[in-house]
Amino acid sequence: MKRLREPVPGSLATYGKLAATAVVWGATWIAGRVAVSEAPPLAVASWRFLLAGLVLGALVVRREGWPRWSRPDWLLVTALGLTGIFLYNLCFLNGLRFIEAGRGALVVALTPALVAASDWLMFGAPMTPVKASGMVIATFGCLMVVTHGDPTLLFAGEVGLGEWLIIGCSVLWAVYTFIGRRGTRSLSPLAMTFGASLTGWMMLTATASWEGSLFALGGTTWRSWTSIGFLGLFGAALAFTWYAEAVQRIGATRAAVFINLVPVSAVLLGALLLDERLGLPVLAGGALVIAGVVITNQAGARLASGVHTKEKTA
């Protein structure tokens, strides 16, 4: 029987980078809300990924030489740029114009459960009753967050545009994660993140130019420029690369678990820096989201461990 290749175990450094990535991404919700309070969202996103692209491009050339991508590689990074950069940032930054940073991050905490559900429905990943119950709990918690504790508002059509935009972030990030999992077969995580940032920046810049907002930054203060710099250098260039590396090494579902730390970071920083105070129903819903995701991924880890044990003894 042909021996199956064992998955590469995650090192302590990989998990440390994922934890740091989650904290940085929590801070991007604060930086994003500050930036869009003074500048148009498309302009913020364009300047953010110009910075990210310059840094990533320099690193790629230094470590790997000038990119020589095939047509499939270009199609792949364009798909990443469309989903994880262009459309995600449209939802992310426009959504922050309407809802609190901490509440938005609690909604996005649903993403790992969404990744696990998509892995099951689209790619045939194993499913158990415990794993499914975790997804249901996380989904109900998300409804509690977006409706301020009254899920019936969803059926009454009273959920606002901001909430729907942030839900869109979760969907888009799940798509980005799976495309990225395919992308690391032919490109390094660094090159893949650079390609996504480059193509996404081109889309953002073209749209901002068409809208006329690219240089509409007359009222922008140092606070917004600092926020844009943080979003580009840390929230994109550094964190995206570390996340892509983790997906390559430990898999999409296990890497996505660390997104649980994003809302915790965002809620704490939102309270500290923006004086945001979320109500008890919203916090309870966020706790349900995180609990549901933990249940989902623990069940997935046990299932994967059982499969690997069977493979070794076969």
N, C-alpha and C positions, 0 to 999 in steps of 0.2 A: 504493500500500500504506500502511496506517495505521502511522504511526511509533509504536514502542513506547517508553514512558517509561523513561528510564535510571534505575537505582537510585541513590539518594543516596549518594555515597561517605562513608565514615566519616572524621571529622576526628581530628586528634591528640588533642583533648580527649575525644572519645568513647572512644578506646582507653585513654587514661589513666584515665578513670573506671572502665572495665571492669577494668583491672588493680588499681586501688584496691579495687573491689568484691570481687574475688577474694581479696585479702589480708584484708579485713574478714570475709568469709565464712569464711576459714580460722580467724580468731580466734574466730568464733562457736562453733566446735566446742570450744574450750577453755572459753569462757564458759558454754556449755551444760552441759558436764560438771561445772563448779564449781557451777552453780546447782542441778542436780538431785541433787547430793550432799547438799543440805540442805533442799530444798523439793520438793513433789510436781510432776511434769512438767506436768500440766494447769494448775496454778496459775502456774508459771513462764511458760508460753506465754500465758496470759490476761493477766497483768500486762505481759508484753513487748509484746503488741499493743495494749494500752490506751495505753501510752506512744507507740507508733508511730502509732496512729490519731489521737491528739491532735495530734501534731506535723504529720502529713500533712494532717489536716483543716484546721488553721490555715493551712497553706501553700496549700491548694486555695482556701479562701475569699479569701485575700489576693490570689492571682494570677488566679483564674478566676471568683470570685464563688460564691454558694451553688450546690451541684450541683442541676441539674434534669435528672435522668436519666429516660430512657424505660424502659418495661418490659423491652425487650431488653437495655438497659444494666444494669439491676438483675439480670437473669438471668445476664449475663456476669460481673459482679463477684462474684456469689454463687458461680458455678462456680470462679472464681479463689480466692475465700476458702475454699471447700471443699477444693480440691486443694492449693494452694500454701501455705495458712496452717493450716487445721484439721488435715487428715489428715497433711500433711507434718510438722507439729510433733509430732503424736502419735508418728510413727515416729522423728523426729529425737531428741527428748528422752528418750523411753523407750528407744531404742536405745543412747543414751549411758550408760544405767545399767548396761549389760552389756559394752560393748566400749570400747577406748581411743579417744580423740578422733582421734588421727592415723590409726588403722586405719579408722575410720568414714569419714573424709574421703577416704582412698584408694579406698574402695568407690564413693563418690559421684563420683569422677573418671570413672567409666564414663558419666556422664550425656550428655556431648556425642556419644558414639558412639550412645547410645540415641536421642538426638534425630535424628541423621542416619538411623538405621535406620527410625525411625517416619516421617520425612519421605518416605522411599522407599516404604515399605509402604502408608502411609495417604494420602499426598498426591501420589504419582507422581513424586517427585524422581528425577533421573537417578542411575544406579548404574554403577560400573565395578568390574572385578576388584580393582584396588588399593584402592579405597574399601572394598569388602567385606572384603578381607584385614585392613585396619585395624580393622574392627569385630570380627573374629574374635580378633585379638591382644588388643584391649582387653577383650573378654569373658573370655578365658582368664586375663588378668592379674587381673581381678576375682575369678575363682574362686580364684586363688592367694592373694589377700588374705583372703578370707572363710574359707578352709580352712587358713590358716597354712602354705601350700605343699603341701598334699596334696588335690588336687581330688577324689580318690576318696571323701573324707569326705562330699561332697555326696550321693552315691548311697547312702551308708550311713546317711543321716539324722542325721549328727552335727554339722551346722551349726546354731548356736544361734539363739535368738530375736533377739538383738541384731543379728546379721548380716542376718537376713531383714528386720528393720525398717529397717535402713539401705539395703538394696537397694530397699525400698519408697520411700525418699526419692528415689532416682534416677528411678523410674517416675513418681512424682507430679510431680517437677520437670519432666520432659519434657512431661507433660500440661499443666502450668501454662504452660510456655513457648509451646506452640501455641495455647492459649486466649488468652494475652497477645498473641500476634501478631495474632490476630483482633480483640482488644479495642482495639488502638491505631488501628484504622480509625475508631472513633467517639469514643474518649476519649483525653485526653492521658495520657502515662505517669504523671504525678503523680496525676491523678484516678483512674486505673485502680488504682494501688497503694493509694491511700486506700480505694477501694471494697472491694478484696480484704482489706485489713487490718480494715476495719470489719465486714464480714460474717464473716470468719474469727474475729475477736475475739468476736463474739456467739455463735458456735458453741462456741468454747473456754470462754467464761464459763458458758454454759448447762450444758455437760458437767461442768465443774469444780464448779459449784454442786450439780448432781445427785449427783456423787461425794462432795461434802462436803469438797473439798480447797482451795477457792478462798481461804479465809482460814486454812488450816492452816500458818501460817508462823512459829509460835512459836520454833522453833529456828534461824531464818534469821539469819545474821550479815551484816555489811557486805560480805563477799566475794560472797555470793549476790546481794544487792541491787545491788551494782555490776555484776555480771554480767548481771542482768536489765535494768538500764539500758542497758548496752552492746548487748545483744541487740535491745532495742526501738528505740533511737535510731539506732544505726549499722548493726547487722545487718539491720534491717527498714526503717525509714523512709528512710534514706539509700541503702543498697545496693540495695534493691528498686526504687527509683525510677530510679537510674542504669542498672540492668539493663534495665528496661522501655524506657527511652529508647534504649538500644543496640539492642534487638530491633527497635524501630521504624525505626532509621536504617540498620542494616547487616544485619538479618535474624537469624532465630533460630539458624541453624547457626553463623554466624560469631561471634555473641555468645557462644554456648555454649563456643567454643574456650577462652575465658579461664577457664573452670571448672578447666582444667588447673592453674592456679596455686593453687587452693584447697587441695588436699592437700599441696602443698609448704609453704605457709604453716602449715597445721595441724600437720604433722609437726615442723617446726622449732619452733613455739611450744609444742607438746606436750612436746617434749624440754626446752625451756628453762624452762617454767613449771610443768609437771606431772611432770617427770622420767620421761616415758614413753620406753621403749626398745623399738622394734619389731624383730622378728627379721629376718634376712636374706631368708628366703622371702617375708615380707610386703612388704619394701621392693622386692624383685625383681618381685613381682607388681604393685606400684604403678607401677614403672618401665614394665612392659609395658602397663599401662592407659594411661599418659600417651603412650607411643610409639604405641600403636594409635590413640588419638584424634588425635594429630598427623598420622599417615598418612591417616586418614579425612578430616580437614578440609582437608589440603593437596590431596588428590585431588578433593575437592568444589570447592575454590577453582579448580583448573585446569579442571575440567569447566564450572563457571559462566563462567569467562573465555572458554572456547571457544564456549559458547552465545551470549554477548553479542557476540563477534566475528562470528559467523554472522549474528546479527540485524542488525548494523550494515551488513553487506555485502549483505543480502537486498534 
